[in-house]
Amino acid sequence: MEYMTVQEAAKKWNITKRWVQNLCEENRVNGAVRFIRVWMIPKDAKKPGDGRRKEKINE
């Protein structure tokens, strides 16, 4: 399995590095693993939804 860093995920998902770290700490990124002080995120991981907002459902 190939992994990306927090910096790479932040750029790919267009969010801050700190937000990626928070998502990893909250176990919201599937497959993310912490090695000492570094988060490794699977390259095929999808960006978790933003829990602060409700997404509109088209009727």
N, C-alpha and C positions, 0 to 999 in steps of 0.2 A: 504494500500500500504506500502511496506517495503522500507526503505531508507538506503543508505550507505553514509559514510562521504567522504570528499575529499581524505583523506588518503587511504581509502579502494578503491576508484575509481582509484587513481593513481597506486596502486599496481595491480589492476585487468587489467587496460589498459596499463600498463608498460610505464607510462609517469610520469613526476614530479607533485608534488602537486600544484605548482604554475601554471603549464600549465592547470590543471583541473580547477583551480579557474578562469583563463582567459577564458576558454571555457564556464564556467557558466556565467561569467559577460557579455559575448558576446551573450548570449541566444542560444548557439549552442548545449546545452545538454537538450533534451526534458524532461520536468517535473521537472527540478532542481528548488528548492525553497530555498530562503535565509531567515534564522531565525536569526535576529540581525547580528551576524558576522560569522555565520556558514552556509555553503551550505549543503543541503540535496539532494542527488541524488537518483532517483529511482533505485532499485537493477537491474531492467531489462533494464535500459538505455544502449543504444549502444554508443560506442566510436565514436565521430564525426570524419569525414574524415579530413585529413590535407590539409587545403586550400593552403598551400605553395607549394604543389606538384601536378602535373597533373598525374593522374593514366593512365597507358597505357591500351588501349583496344586491346585485341587480335583479330586479323582479321581472 
